[in-house]
Amino acid sequence: MAYTAKTFALNPMNGISARQVEVHIKLYEGYVKHVNLIRDTLEKLKTADTPAYVRDELRRRYAFEWNGARLHEYYFEQFEGAPAPIDPESTLGATLARSFGSTDAFKAHVLEVAATRGIGWIIATFDPREEHVQVSWVSDHEIGQLAGAHIIFALDMWEHAFMVDYVPADKMRYVEAVFANLNGTILSQRFSAANGNAPSVAPTSIM
């Protein structure tokens, strides 16, 4: 089963140029391409006389490529539709208030984490066991993910996400632009799905 790249219904954004979006989506499509390439290669190697370490390294690389594709989908989908703040009266808003103090405090915390040196992702996840939202730094797509937590918000902090528009020293302007274009309704929908209101999905095989 092939991984199909998604298309995103994105309106013109304030502070993030059309050229930046175009370059970024091409990079996302590259992750999808490599997910399929690794899947196909592993399938061919099942019957080939290949050293085990070759398959092992491809499986390790698969996590990087797959997470790279999926995180970019979280990233771009949250810009679809018109920008809207997170409703403080929503269930997500109440949970953010319990976790951080308020929705504004949540944004302030993300900005604080965004000032971290280095490249990676900032991910806000909902942990159904402790019933709170937490913000974490993810390196290399697959390193730093929190097991069992559901992604609510994804912020790409790799330089490819902003360097058409901003130099690294101005990356905080990029982060502000992300929040300016964010559709908080989509984050609320993700939160509802994390609480068990999403339809079940049939499992797929993994190598």
C-alpha positions, 0 to 999 in steps of 0.5 A, spaced: 500 500 500 503 506 497 503 512 502 499 518 498 502 525 499 496 530 501 494 536 498 492 542 503 487 547 502 491 553 504 490 560 503 495 566 502 498 567 509 501 573 513 508 572 514 509 566 510 510 567 503 507 562 497 514 561 495 516 558 502 510 554 502 511 551 495 518 549 497 516 546 504 511 542 501 516 539 496 520 537 501 514 534 505 513 530 498 520 528 498 519 524 505 513 521 502 517 518 496 522 515 501 517 512 505 514 508 499 521 507 496 523 504 503 517 500 503 518 497 496 526 496 497 524 492 503 519 488 500 524 486 494 529 484 499 525 479 503 527 474 498 534 477 496 541 474 499 542 481 503 546 482 509 541 483 515 544 490 517 542 493 510 534 491 512 536 493 519 538 500 517 532 501 512 527 500 518 531 505 522 531 510 516 523 508 515 521 511 522 525 518 520 522 518 513 515 516 515 515 521 521 517 526 517 511 525 512 506 525 518 509 531 522 508 535 516 501 533 515 500 535 522 503 542 520 500 544 514 493 541 516 493 546 521 493 552 516 487 550 512 481 554 513 481 561 516 486 563 522 482 563 528 484 563 535 483 557 540 477 558 543 478 559 551 471 556 552 472 550 548 474 543 551 481 544 549 481 551 551 480 549 558 485 543 558 490 548 556 488 553 562 489 547 566 496 545 563 499 552 562 494 557 566 491 560 559 491 559 552 495 565 551 500 562 556 500 556 552 503 560 546 508 563 551 510 557 553 511 555 545 515 561 544 519 560 550 521 553 547 522 555 540 528 559 542 531 553 543 538 552 539 538 547 534 533 544 529 527 539 530 520 540 532 515 543 537 510 538 539 504 539 543 500 533 545 495 530 549 496 525 554 489 521 556 492 518 562 494 524 565 489 528 562 493 534 560 497 537 554 504 538 554 509 541 549 516 537 547 522 538 543 522 532 537 529 531 534 530 528 527 522 527 527 522 520 530 527 522 536 523 525 542 516 523 541 512 521 547 509 514 547 501 514 547 500 522 547 496 525 541 499 530 537 494 537 537 499 542 534 506 541 530 511 547 529 516 545 524 523 548 527 527 545 521 531 551 517 527 549 511 521 551 514 522 559 514 529 560 511 526 563 504 523 568 508 527 569 515 534 568 517 535 563 523 536 570 527 529 572 526 526 565 527 521 568 532 518 572 527 516 565 523 514 562 530 509 568 530 507 568 523 505 560 525 500 563 530 498 568 526 495 563 521 493 558 525 486 555 525 485 553 532 478 550 530 483 544 527 487 544 534 480 543 537 478 537 532 484 534 534 483 534 541 476 531 540 479 525 536 484 524 542 478 524 547 476 518 543 471 521 538 474 519 532 472 513 527 476 507 528 481 506 523 483 499 520 491 497 522 496 497 516 502 492 516 509 495 518 515 492 516 
